[in-house]
């Protein structure tokens, strides 16, 4: 149970930063509803975010960036390392 509370607190903190720092003021949910949604329903909230929400966008953006970096590195002329 302590693990659930720790993970839900981390998840709620992450979602609070995403929602209240990066979101527009008009689209922010009510604070109590936000806490209920992301603390009590943390596993469901995580799954929804991972499949269609903010977390999925972050993961896809990071993956695309890494893929482009890998392709760029593969096209570059290999430089000899000193040492």
C-alpha positions, 0 to 999 in steps of 0.5 A: 500500500505504501508503494501505491501511495508513493507512485501515485504521489509521483504521478500526481506531481508529474501530472500537476506540473504538466497541467498547471505549468504547461496548460492554458489557464482556461483548460485547467481542471478544478483542483479537487477533481484533479486530485481525485482523478490522478491520486485515487485513480492513478493506475487508470490515469497512467494507462490513459496518459500512456496510450493517448495523452501527454505521456505518449506524446513525450515518449514519441517525441523522445523516440523520434529525436533519438531515431533522427540522431541515430540516422544522422550519426550513421550518415556522418563520416566516422571520426577516429577517436583519440586515445 
